[in-house]
């Protein structure tokens, strides 16, 4: 279902929440996941995924490290994923 979301940013947010197991509830979570791996999951190359993650990090919603992506604000990501 998440892969049917046309907007790339919304699709990335939805897949991150799904992978973290906090699509409907939950707080901060760190996943061992590279940008390339996430790109494969959302059907985008690493570069657009990196740009989306950088934007989400600038908003304070995620944190990216070496082969890790942390969700800092699951509520904000859920709103984005749901189109709000």
N, CA, C and O atoms as CSV, one atom per row, in Angstrom:
chain,resi,resn,atom,element,x,y,z
A,1,UNK,N,N,0.819,-1.191,0.000
A,1,UNK,CA,C,0.000,0.000,0.000
A,1,UNK,C,C,0.862,1.254,0.000
A,1,UNK,O,O,0.571,2.189,-0.746
A,2,UNK,N,N,1.934,1.306,0.827
A,2,UNK,CA,C,2.793,2.476,0.903
A,2,UNK,C,C,3.448,2.783,-0.436
A,2,UNK,O,O,3.670,3.948,-0.764
A,3,UNK,N,N,3.760,1.750,-1.212
A,3,UNK,CA,C,4.420,1.968,-2.493
A,3,UNK,C,C,3.497,2.570,-3.538
A,3,UNK,O,O,3.961,2.993,-4.597
A,4,UNK,N,N,2.218,2.616,-3.267
A,4,UNK,CA,C,1.270,3.215,-4.193
A,4,UNK,C,C,1.158,4.734,-4.003
A,4,UNK,O,O,0.496,5.406,-4.793
A,5,UNK,N,N,1.790,5.269,-2.976
A,5,UNK,CA,C,1.782,6.712,-2.735
A,5,UNK,C,C,2.636,7.366,-3.816
A,5,UNK,O,O,3.816,7.044,-3.952
A,6,UNK,N,N,2.058,8.271,-4.575
A,6,UNK,CA,C,2.759,8.887,-5.704
A,6,UNK,C,C,3.820,9.888,-5.274
A,6,UNK,O,O,4.885,9.950,-5.887
A,7,UNK,N,N,3.555,10.670,-4.240
A,7,UNK,CA,C,4.501,11.667,-3.770
A,7,UNK,C,C,5.692,10.986,-3.091
A,7,UNK,O,O,5.517,10.240,-2.128
A,8,UNK,N,N,6.890,11.243,-3.589
A,8,UNK,CA,C,8.092,10.559,-3.087
A,8,UNK,C,C,8.348,10.816,-1.608
A,8,UNK,O,O,8.691,9.891,-0.870
A,9,UNK,N,N,8.186,12.059,-1.167
A,9,UNK,CA,C,8.436,12.384,0.240
A,9,UNK,C,C,7.451,11.651,1.151
A,9,UNK,O,O,7.845,11.096,2.177
A,10,UNK,N,N,6.200,11.650,0.782
A,10,UNK,CA,C,5.184,10.928,1.564
A,10,UNK,C,C,5.486,9.430,1.566
A,10,UNK,O,O,5.345,8.773,2.598
A,11,UNK,N,N,5.903,8.882,0.408
A,11,UNK,CA,C,6.208,7.447,0.314
A,11,UNK,C,C,7.390,7.084,1.204
A,11,UNK,O,O,7.358,6.056,1.880
A,12,UNK,N,N,8.435,7.915,1.214
A,12,UNK,CA,C,9.591,7.670,2.086
A,12,UNK,C,C,9.160,7.681,3.548
A,12,UNK,O,O,9.556,6.803,4.315
A,13,UNK,N,N,8.358,8.658,3.938
A,13,UNK,CA,C,7.887,8.741,5.327
A,13,UNK,C,C,7.090,7.501,5.703
A,13,UNK,O,O,7.281,6.943,6.783
A,14,UNK,N,N,6.200,7.067,4.821
A,14,UNK,CA,C,5.366,5.901,5.118
A,14,UNK,C,C,6.201,4.639,5.255
A,14,UNK,O,O,5.961,3.835,6.155
A,15,UNK,N,N,7.174,4.456,4.380
A,15,UNK,CA,C,8.009,3.251,4.442
A,15,UNK,C,C,8.912,3.286,5.671
A,15,UNK,O,O,9.127,2.254,6.306
A,16,UNK,N,N,9.438,4.450,6.011
A,16,UNK,CA,C,10.240,4.549,7.241
A,16,UNK,C,C,9.419,4.141,8.458
A,16,UNK,O,O,9.886,3.375,9.300
A,17,UNK,N,N,8.215,4.648,8.546
A,17,UNK,CA,C,7.352,4.295,9.675
A,17,UNK,C,C,7.045,2.803,9.690
A,17,UNK,O,O,7.046,2.174,10.749
A,18,UNK,N,N,6.785,2.245,8.529
A,18,UNK,CA,C,6.497,0.816,8.433
A,18,UNK,C,C,7.704,-0.011,8.867
A,18,UNK,O,O,7.560,-0.961,9.637
A,19,UNK,N,N,8.884,0.340,8.383
A,19,UNK,CA,C,10.097,-0.400,8.727
A,19,UNK,C,C,10.433,-0.293,10.211
A,19,UNK,O,O,10.996,-1.218,10.796
A,20,UNK,N,N,10.085,0.837,10.812
A,20,UNK,CA,C,10.352,1.042,12.235
A,20,UNK,C,C,9.289,0.404,13.115
A,20,UNK,O,O,9.448,0.319,14.333
A,21,UNK,N,N,8.200,-0.045,12.488
A,21,UNK,CA,C,7.128,-0.656,13.264
A,21,UNK,C,C,6.322,0.358,14.056
A,21,UNK,O,O,5.691,0.012,15.055
A,22,UNK,N,N,6.342,1.608,13.614
A,22,UNK,CA,C,5.599,2.634,14.358
A,22,UNK,C,C,4.698,3.425,13.422
A,22,UNK,O,O,4.592,4.647,13.532
A,23,UNK,N,N,4.051,2.722,12.506
A,23,UNK,CA,C,3.181,3.384,11.542
A,23,UNK,C,C,1.978,4.022,12.234
A,23,UNK,O,O,1.473,5.045,11.770
A,24,UNK,N,N,1.518,3.440,13.325
A,24,UNK,CA,C,0.338,3.975,13.994
A,24,UNK,C,C,0.634,4.527,15.384
A,24,UNK,O,O,-0.164,5.299,15.918
A,25,UNK,N,N,1.754,4.153,15.977
A,25,UNK,CA,C,2.104,4.646,17.309
A,25,UNK,C,C,3.587,4.405,17.542
A,25,UNK,O,O,4.198,3.566,16.880
A,26,UNK,N,N,4.146,5.119,18.454
A,26,UNK,CA,C,5.538,4.894,18.815
A,26,UNK,C,C,6.337,6.177,18.796
A,26,UNK,O,O,5.932,7.172,18.197
A,27,UNK,N,N,7.477,6.141,19.460
A,27,UNK,CA,C,8.321,7.318,19.564
A,27,UNK,C,C,9.580,7.167,18.746
A,27,UNK,O,O,9.549,6.679,17.616
A,28,UNK,N,N,10.696,7.594,19.327
A,28,UNK,CA,C,11.974,7.572,18.631
A,28,UNK,C,C,12.462,6.142,18.418
A,28,UNK,O,O,12.428,5.314,19.329
A,29,UNK,N,N,12.917,5.871,17.197
A,29,UNK,CA,C,13.410,4.548,16.818
A,29,UNK,C,C,14.601,4.750,15.899
A,29,UNK,O,O,14.573,5.621,15.030
A,30,UNK,N,N,15.656,3.945,16.082
A,30,UNK,CA,C,16.786,3.959,15.161
A,30,UNK,C,C,16.849,2.620,14.449
A,30,UNK,O,O,16.792,1.561,15.073
A,31,UNK,N,N,16.968,2.689,13.124
A,31,UNK,CA,C,17.011,1.473,12.309
A,31,UNK,C,C,18.365,1.368,11.628
A,31,UNK,O,O,18.952,2.379,11.242
A,32,UNK,N,N,18.855,0.157,11.483
A,32,UNK,CA,C,20.061,-0.098,10.702
A,32,UNK,C,C,19.624,-0.250,9.258
A,32,UNK,O,O,19.243,-1.333,8.813
A,33,UNK,N,N,19.689,0.862,8.534
A,33,UNK,CA,C,19.158,0.929,7.184
A,33,UNK,C,C,19.936,1.995,6.421
A,33,UNK,O,O,20.037,3.136,6.871
A,34,UNK,N,N,20.486,1.622,5.265
A,34,UNK,CA,C,21.210,2.612,4.469
A,34,UNK,C,C,20.246,3.361,3.563
A,34,UNK,O,O,19.115,2.927,3.343
A,35,UNK,N,N,20.707,4.493,3.040
A,35,UNK,CA,C,19.895,5.247,2.106
A,35,UNK,C,C,19.650,4.452,0.831
A,35,UNK,O,O,18.576,4.541,0.237
A,36,UNK,N,N,20.644,3.674,0.411
A,36,UNK,CA,C,20.473,2.836,-0.784
A,36,UNK,C,C,19.411,1.768,-0.543
A,36,UNK,O,O,18.589,1.497,-1.418
A,37,UNK,N,N,19.430,1.158,0.649
A,37,UNK,CA,C,18.410,0.149,0.986
A,37,UNK,C,C,17.020,0.774,0.987
A,37,UNK,O,O,16.074,0.204,0.444
A,38,UNK,N,N,16.904,1.945,1.598
A,38,UNK,CA,C,15.622,2.635,1.626
A,38,UNK,C,C,15.180,2.988,0.211
A,38,UNK,O,O,14.002,2.870,-0.127
A,39,UNK,N,N,16.126,3.420,-0.610
A,39,UNK,CA,C,15.812,3.740,-1.995
A,39,UNK,C,C,15.210,2.559,-2.736
A,39,UNK,O,O,14.250,2.718,-3.491
A,40,UNK,N,N,15.764,1.384,-2.525
A,40,UNK,CA,C,15.206,0.181,-3.155
A,40,UNK,C,C,13.789,-0.079,-2.666
A,40,UNK,O,O,12.927,-0.499,-3.439
A,41,UNK,N,N,13.553,0.168,-1.402
A,41,UNK,CA,C,12.226,-0.076,-0.832
A,41,UNK,C,C,11.168,0.874,-1.380
A,41,UNK,O,O,10.003,0.501,-1.519
A,42,UNK,N,N,11.577,2.103,-1.691
A,42,UNK,CA,C,10.608,3.109,-2.141
A,42,UNK,C,C,10.678,3.365,-3.647
A,42,UNK,O,O,10.004,4.253,-4.169
A,43,UNK,N,N,11.510,2.570,-4.342
A,43,UNK,CA,C,11.645,2.660,-5.792
A,43,UNK,C,C,12.201,4.019,-6.240
A,43,UNK,O,O,11.707,4.625,-7.191
A,44,UNK,N,N,13.238,4.480,-5.533
A,44,UNK,CA,C,13.965,5.695,-5.887
A,44,UNK,C,C,15.452,5.401,-5.778
A,44,UNK,O,O,15.853,4.472,-5.076
A,45,UNK,N,N,16.271,6.187,-6.469
A,45,UNK,CA,C,17.712,6.027,-6.304
A,45,UNK,C,C,18.148,6.658,-4.987
A,45,UNK,O,O,17.377,7.361,-4.334
A,46,UNK,N,N,19.382,6.397,-4.612
A,46,UNK,CA,C,19.901,6.880,-3.340
A,46,UNK,C,C,19.919,8.408,-3.265
A,46,UNK,O,O,19.695,8.976,-2.196
A,47,UNK,N,N,20.180,9.070,-4.377
A,47,UNK,CA,C,20.311,10.535,-4.358
A,47,UNK,C,C,19.001,11.248,-4.005
A,47,UNK,O,O,19.011,12.117,-3.134
A,48,UNK,N,N,17.877,10.915,-4.647
A,48,UNK,CA,C,16.625,11.561,-4.217
A,48,UNK,C,C,16.250,11.203,-2.777
A,48,UNK,O,O,15.722,12.040,-2.044
A,49,UNK,N,N,16.519,9.973,-2.379
A,49,UNK,CA,C,16.227,9.562,-1.002
A,49,UNK,C,C,17.078,10.376,-0.038
A,49,UNK,O,O,16.595,10.812,1.007
A,50,UNK,N,N,18.346,10.582,-0.391
A,50,UNK,CA,C,19.228,11.384,0.458
A,50,UNK,C,C,18.729,12.806,0.603
A,50,UNK,O,O,18.785,13.379,1.691
A,51,UNK,N,N,18.237,13.385,-0.493
A,51,UNK,CA,C,17.706,14.749,-0.442
A,51,UNK,C,C,16.455,14.817,0.435
A,51,UNK,O,O,16.286,15.755,1.213
A,52,UNK,N,N,15.589,13.825,0.305
A,52,UNK,CA,C,14.371,13.783,1.130
A,52,UNK,C,C,14.735,13.627,2.596
A,52,UNK,O,O,14.183,14.317,3.453
A,53,UNK,N,N,15.667,12.719,2.890
A,53,UNK,CA,C,16.086,12.515,4.283
A,53,UNK,C,C,16.747,13.769,4.848
A,53,UNK,O,O,16.547,14.098,6.017
A,54,UNK,N,N,17.534,14.474,4.029
A,54,UNK,CA,C,18.166,15.712,4.495
A,54,UNK,C,C,17.102,16.750,4.854
A,54,UNK,O,O,17.227,17.455,5.855
A,55,UNK,N,N,16.060,16.837,4.036
A,55,UNK,CA,C,14.969,17.768,4.326
A,55,UNK,C,C,14.246,17.373,5.611
A,55,UNK,O,O,13.938,18.227,6.443
A,56,UNK,N,N,13.978,16.081,5.770
A,56,UNK,CA,C,13.307,15.607,6.985
A,56,UNK,C,C,14.190,15.833,8.213
A,56,UNK,O,O,13.685,16.138,9.293
A,57,UNK,N,N,15.508,15.684,8.050
A,57,UNK,CA,C,16.441,15.933,9.155
A,57,UNK,C,C,16.466,17.417,9.510
A,57,UNK,O,O,16.536,17.772,10.686
A,58,UNK,N,N,16.410,18.296,8.490
A,58,UNK,CA,C,16.377,19.737,8.747
A,58,UNK,C,C,15.142,20.121,9.553
A,58,UNK,O,O,15.179,21.067,10.340
A,59,UNK,N,N,14.057,19.392,9.358
A,59,UNK,CA,C,12.822,19.651,10.115
A,59,UNK,C,C,12.882,19.053,11.522
A,59,UNK,O,O,12.022,19.335,12.356
A,60,UNK,N,N,13.908,18.221,11.786
A,60,UNK,CA,C,14.058,17.595,13.100
A,60,UNK,C,C,13.250,16.321,13.257
A,60,UNK,O,O,13.028,15.863,14.377
A,61,UNK,N,N,12.807,15.743,12.149
A,61,UNK,CA,C,11.952,14.554,12.203
A,61,UNK,C,C,12.737,13.257,12.148
A,61,UNK,O,O,12.291,12.242,12.683
A,62,UNK,N,N,13.910,13.273,11.504
A,62,UNK,CA,C,14.762,12.090,11.414
A,62,UNK,C,C,16.202,12.495,11.668
A,62,UNK,O,O,16.552,13.673,11.602
A,63,UNK,N,N,17.029,11.507,11.958
A,63,UNK,CA,C,18.469,11.707,12.090
A,63,UNK,C,C,19.147,10.608,11.288
A,63,UNK,O,O,18.778,9.438,11.396
A,64,UNK,N,N,20.126,10.975,10.494
A,64,UNK,CA,C,20.809,9.998,9.646
A,64,UNK,C,C,22.257,9.853,10.091
A,64,UNK,O,O,22.934,10.832,10.403
A,65,UNK,N,N,22.708,8.620,10.113
A,65,UNK,CA,C,24.090,8.307,10.426
A,65,UNK,C,C,24.592,7.279,9.437
A,65,UNK,O,O,23.938,7.003,8.431
A,66,UNK,N,N,25.750,6.712,9.721
A,66,UNK,CA,C,26.313,5.699,8.834
A,66,UNK,C,C,25.441,4.446,8.875
A,66,UNK,O,O,25.409,3.733,9.878
A,67,UNK,N,N,24.740,4.188,7.784
A,67,UNK,CA,C,23.855,3.034,7.633
A,67,UNK,C,C,22.770,2.970,8.712
A,67,UNK,O,O,22.270,1.894,9.041
A,68,UNK,N,N,22.415,4.136,9.253
A,68,UNK,CA,C,21.316,4.199,10.222
A,68,UNK,C,C,20.409,5.381,9.891
A,68,UNK,O,O,20.852,6.414,9.392
A,69,UNK,N,N,19.144,5.195,10.182
A,69,UNK,CA,C,18.157,6.263,10.069
A,69,UNK,C,C,17.332,6.220,11.342
A,69,UNK,O,O,16.752,5.189,11.684
A,70,UNK,N,N,17.283,7.328,12.029
A,70,UNK,CA,C,16.515,7.406,13.262
A,70,UNK,C,C,15.270,8.250,13.071
A,70,UNK,O,O,15.319,9.320,12.464
A,71,UNK,N,N,14.173,7.769,13.585
A,71,UNK,CA,C,12.934,8.541,13.583
A,71,UNK,C,C,12.859,9.285,14.902
A,71,UNK,O,O,12.817,8.671,15.968
A,72,UNK,N,N,12.844,10.606,14.832
A,72,UNK,CA,C,12.800,11.436,16.027
A,72,UNK,C,C,11.395,11.949,16.324
A,72,UNK,O,O,11.030,12.141,17.484
A,73,UNK,N,N,10.616,12.166,15.281
A,73,UNK,CA,C,9.259,12.679,15.446
A,73,UNK,C,C,8.304,11.855,14.585
A,73,UNK,O,O,7.972,12.230,13.461
A,74,UNK,N,N,7.876,10.731,15.137
A,74,UNK,CA,C,6.979,9.836,14.422
A,74,UNK,C,C,5.643,10.468,14.097
A,74,UNK,O,O,5.054,10.174,13.057
A,75,UNK,N,N,5.154,11.338,14.979
A,75,UNK,CA,C,3.874,11.991,14.728
A,75,UNK,C,C,3.943,12.871,13.476
A,75,UNK,O,O,3.024,12.859,12.658
A,76,UNK,N,N,5.025,13.627,13.329
A,76,UNK,CA,C,5.177,14.480,12.153
A,76,UNK,C,C,5.297,13.636,10.888
A,76,UNK,O,O,4.723,13.984,9.856
A,77,UNK,N,N,6.034,12.536,10.959
A,77,UNK,CA,C,6.157,11.648,9.790
A,77,UNK,C,C,4.815,11.025,9.435
A,77,UNK,O,O,4.498,10.868,8.256
A,78,UNK,N,N,4.022,10.667,10.443
A,78,UNK,CA,C,2.690,10.102,10.176
A,78,UNK,C,C,1.801,11.125,9.488
A,78,UNK,O,O,1.071,10.790,8.555
A,79,UNK,N,N,1.858,12.364,9.944
A,79,UNK,CA,C,1.059,13.412,9.281
A,79,UNK,C,C,1.488,13.574,7.826
A,79,UNK,O,O,0.643,13.690,6.938
A,80,UNK,N,N,2.794,13.581,7.579
A,80,UNK,CA,C,3.299,13.699,6.224
A,80,UNK,C,C,2.863,12.505,5.376
A,80,UNK,O,O,2.371,12.672,4.261
A,81,UNK,N,N,3.048,11.312,5.911
A,81,UNK,CA,C,2.696,10.087,5.170
A,81,UNK,C,C,1.211,10.035,4.824
A,81,UNK,O,O,0.823,9.500,3.786
A,82,UNK,N,N,0.397,10.590,5.696
A,82,UNK,CA,C,-1.054,10.588,5.480
A,82,UNK,C,C,-1.539,11.782,4.667
A,82,UNK,O,O,-2.740,11.959,4.465
A,83,UNK,N,N,-0.589,12.608,4.199
A,83,UNK,CA,C,-0.957,13.732,3.343
A,83,UNK,C,C,-1.356,14.986,4.072
A,83,UNK,O,O,-1.914,15.907,3.476
A,84,UNK,N,N,-1.073,15.030,5.374
A,84,UNK,CA,C,-1.496,16.194,6.154
A,84,UNK,C,C,-0.447,17.155,6.510
A,84,UNK,O,O,-0.726,18.159,7.165
